[in-house]
Amino acid sequence: MVGFGAMGRSHGFDAWMTGLTSLLMFALPGQVVMLEMFISGSSLLAIGFAVTLTSTRFITMVVTLFPQLHRRDRNPLLYLWVHMLAMTAWAVSMREFPRMSPKHRLNYFIGLALPCWLIAPIGTVLGYVVAGWVPAAVTLGLVFINPLFFLLTFTEVKPWVNRIAIGLGCVFGPAFYVLDADSSLLLNGLVAGSLAYVADRRWLRPAPTEVAR
């Protein structure tokens, strides 16, 4: 979030807008996509569609985490708590939930996710302010925290399909940007992800053939 704050300042956005995105969206990939597409002059419809696509990852996170909660905690309040769901809270909760009683799991999740959510806008504004105090070279270093964070997040990802998708994205990204800056991020993800999926299904993990009767 510090890197995102520096990124917002370097592109001329004000502190209020940059900080509120971390509070109201709390989804760093979606925030970066929104900011980049605003900068490139994309339409609001295209921005909304792209940000929505980046948020589809939360579907799998929700359906794997929240069913582990106690039955009494599966109520409409989950619509409030789900806003705090992020990669860190999800990964830690998935690791710790099997070790605790179901009746304590929601309290554990809230105790972990709530501070992360509240710290996010603070870190964003901090990065925004610091970017105005330090030399330009340091500001650029803060901006690069974002891609560095995403790369380090996937360093321990075991499925090769994810690594292949990241590698193909690095290769195709510049070419798609030259062809069409407005849709480059969306097209890059679609093409790189699709090719990685095909490679994974065909060569790395081919689907088992049906046994003839």
C-alpha positions as CSV (number, residue, x, y, z in Angstrom):
1,M,0.0,0.0,0.0
2,V,3.0,2.3,0.6
3,G,4.0,1.6,-3.0
4,F,0.5,2.3,-4.3
5,G,0.5,5.6,-2.5
6,A,3.7,6.6,-4.1
7,M,2.4,5.4,-7.4
8,G,-0.7,7.6,-7.0
9,R,1.3,10.7,-6.3
10,S,3.7,10.1,-9.1
11,H,0.8,10.1,-11.5
12,G,-0.9,13.3,-10.2
13,F,-3.7,11.8,-8.1
14,D,-4.6,13.5,-4.9
15,A,-4.2,11.9,-1.4
16,W,-7.9,11.6,-0.7
17,M,-8.7,9.5,-3.8
18,T,-5.6,7.4,-3.5
19,G,-6.2,6.7,0.2
20,L,-10.0,6.0,-0.2
21,T,-9.3,3.4,-2.8
22,S,-7.4,1.4,-0.2
23,L,-10.3,1.8,2.3
24,L,-13.2,1.2,-0.1
25,M,-11.7,-1.3,-2.5
26,F,-9.0,-3.0,-0.4
27,A,-7.8,-5.0,-3.4
28,L,-4.3,-3.9,-4.5
29,P,-4.4,-5.6,-7.9
30,G,-7.7,-3.9,-8.7
31,Q,-6.5,-0.6,-7.4
32,V,-3.4,-0.8,-9.6
33,V,-5.5,-1.7,-12.7
34,M,-7.9,1.1,-12.0
35,L,-5.0,3.7,-11.6
36,E,-3.2,2.5,-14.7
37,M,-6.3,2.5,-16.9
38,F,-7.2,6.0,-15.6
39,I,-3.8,7.2,-16.6
40,S,-4.1,5.6,-20.1
41,G,-7.4,7.4,-20.6
42,S,-9.6,4.2,-20.7
43,S,-13.4,4.6,-20.5
44,L,-15.2,4.1,-17.1
45,L,-16.9,1.0,-18.6
46,A,-13.6,-0.6,-19.5
47,I,-12.1,0.3,-16.1
48,G,-15.1,-1.2,-14.3
49,F,-15.0,-4.4,-16.4
50,A,-11.2,-4.9,-15.9
51,V,-11.4,-4.2,-12.1
52,T,-14.3,-6.7,-11.8
53,L,-12.2,-9.4,-13.6
54,T,-9.3,-8.9,-11.2
55,S,-11.7,-9.4,-8.3
56,T,-13.0,-12.7,-9.5
57,R,-10.2,-14.3,-7.5
58,F,-12.2,-13.6,-4.4
59,I,-14.8,-16.1,-5.4
60,T,-12.5,-19.0,-4.8
61,M,-11.2,-17.4,-1.6
62,V,-14.7,-17.0,-0.3
63,V,-16.0,-20.5,-1.2
64,T,-12.9,-22.2,0.4
65,L,-12.7,-20.1,3.6
66,F,-16.2,-19.1,4.8
67,P,-17.8,-22.6,4.7
68,Q,-15.3,-23.5,7.4
69,L,-17.0,-21.1,9.8
70,H,-19.4,-22.3,12.5
71,R,-22.9,-22.6,11.3
72,R,-24.2,-19.9,13.6
73,D,-21.7,-17.4,12.0
74,R,-23.1,-18.0,8.5
75,N,-25.5,-15.0,8.5
76,P,-25.9,-11.7,6.6
77,L,-23.1,-10.1,8.6
78,L,-20.7,-12.1,6.4
79,Y,-21.4,-9.5,3.7
80,L,-19.6,-7.0,6.0
81,W,-16.7,-9.3,6.9
82,V,-16.1,-10.4,3.3
83,H,-14.9,-6.9,2.5
84,M,-11.9,-7.5,4.7
85,L,-10.9,-10.6,2.9
86,A,-7.5,-10.3,1.2
87,M,-4.7,-12.6,0.3
88,T,-2.9,-12.3,3.6
89,A,-5.9,-12.9,5.8
90,W,-7.1,-15.8,3.6
91,A,-3.8,-17.6,3.5
92,V,-3.2,-17.4,7.2
93,S,-6.8,-18.3,8.1
94,M,-6.7,-21.3,5.7
95,R,-3.6,-22.5,7.5
96,E,-4.8,-21.9,11.0
97,F,-8.5,-22.8,10.8
98,P,-8.0,-26.6,10.9
99,R,-6.2,-26.2,14.3
100,M,-9.0,-24.4,16.0
101,S,-12.6,-25.0,17.0
102,P,-15.1,-23.8,14.4
103,K,-16.8,-21.5,16.9
104,H,-13.6,-19.4,17.2
105,R,-12.7,-19.1,13.5
106,L,-14.7,-16.0,12.7
107,N,-13.3,-14.1,15.7
108,Y,-9.8,-15.2,14.6
109,F,-10.5,-14.0,11.0
110,I,-11.8,-10.6,12.1
111,G,-9.0,-10.1,14.5
112,L,-6.5,-10.7,11.7
113,A,-8.3,-9.0,8.8
114,L,-9.6,-5.9,10.5
115,P,-6.1,-4.5,11.4
116,C,-4.9,-5.3,7.8
117,W,-7.9,-3.3,6.4
118,L,-7.4,-0.3,8.7
119,I,-3.7,-0.2,8.1
120,A,-4.1,-0.2,4.3
121,P,-5.3,3.5,3.9
122,I,-2.7,4.6,6.5
123,G,0.1,2.9,4.5
124,T,-1.3,4.4,1.3
125,V,-1.3,8.0,2.6
126,L,2.1,7.4,4.1
127,G,3.5,6.4,0.8
128,Y,1.9,9.3,-0.8
129,V,3.4,11.8,1.6
130,V,6.8,10.2,1.7
131,A,6.9,10.3,-2.1
132,G,6.8,14.1,-1.9
133,W,9.7,14.3,0.6
134,V,12.3,12.1,-0.9
135,P,14.2,12.4,-4.2
136,A,12.6,11.2,-7.4
137,A,14.8,8.1,-7.5
138,V,13.5,7.0,-4.1
139,T,9.9,7.7,-5.2
140,L,10.4,5.4,-8.2
141,G,11.8,2.8,-5.8
142,L,8.6,3.0,-3.8
143,V,6.5,2.6,-6.9
144,F,8.3,-0.6,-7.8
145,I,7.2,-2.1,-4.4
146,N,4.0,-3.1,-6.1
147,P,5.4,-5.4,-8.8
148,L,8.0,-6.6,-6.4
149,F,5.2,-7.6,-3.9
150,F,3.3,-9.5,-6.5
151,L,6.4,-11.3,-7.8
152,L,7.5,-12.3,-4.2
153,T,3.9,-13.4,-3.5
154,F,4.3,-16.1,-6.2
155,T,7.8,-17.2,-5.4
156,E,6.4,-20.1,-3.3
157,V,3.5,-21.0,-5.6
158,K,4.0,-24.6,-6.5
159,P,1.7,-25.2,-9.5
160,W,3.8,-24.6,-12.6
161,V,0.8,-23.2,-14.5
162,N,1.0,-20.0,-12.4
163,R,4.7,-19.6,-13.0
164,I,4.2,-20.1,-16.8
165,A,1.4,-17.5,-16.8
166,I,3.7,-15.0,-15.0
167,G,6.5,-15.6,-17.4
168,L,4.3,-15.3,-20.5
169,G,2.8,-12.2,-19.1
170,C,6.3,-10.6,-18.8
171,V,7.0,-11.6,-22.4
172,F,3.7,-10.5,-24.0
173,G,3.0,-7.4,-21.8
174,P,5.2,-4.9,-23.6
175,A,4.0,-6.1,-27.0
176,F,0.3,-5.7,-26.1
177,Y,1.1,-2.3,-24.6
178,V,2.6,-1.1,-27.9
179,L,-0.4,-2.5,-29.8
180,D,-3.1,-1.0,-27.6
181,A,-2.3,0.6,-24.2
182,D,-6.0,0.8,-23.2
183,S,-6.6,-3.0,-23.4
184,S,-3.0,-4.2,-22.9
185,L,-3.4,-5.4,-19.3
186,L,-6.7,-7.2,-19.9
187,L,-5.4,-8.8,-23.2
188,N,-2.1,-9.8,-21.6
189,G,-3.8,-11.6,-18.7
190,L,-6.3,-13.3,-21.0
191,V,-3.7,-14.5,-23.6
192,A,-0.9,-15.4,-21.1
193,G,-3.3,-17.2,-18.7
194,S,-5.0,-19.1,-21.5
195,L,-1.7,-20.3,-23.0
196,A,-0.5,-21.3,-19.6
197,Y,-3.7,-23.3,-19.0
198,V,-3.4,-25.1,-22.3
199,A,0.3,-25.9,-21.7
200,D,-0.6,-27.2,-18.2
201,R,-3.4,-29.4,-19.4
202,R,-1.6,-30.7,-22.5
203,W,1.9,-31.3,-21.2
204,L,2.2,-30.9,-17.4
205,R,-1.0,-32.4,-16.2
206,P,-2.8,-34.0,-19.0
207,A,-6.4,-35.0,-18.2
208,P,-6.7,-38.8,-17.6
209,T,-8.0,-40.6,-20.7
210,E,-11.3,-42.4,-20.2
211,V,-10.8,-46.1,-19.7
212,A,-12.5,-48.1,-22.4
213,R,-15.2,-50.5,-21.2
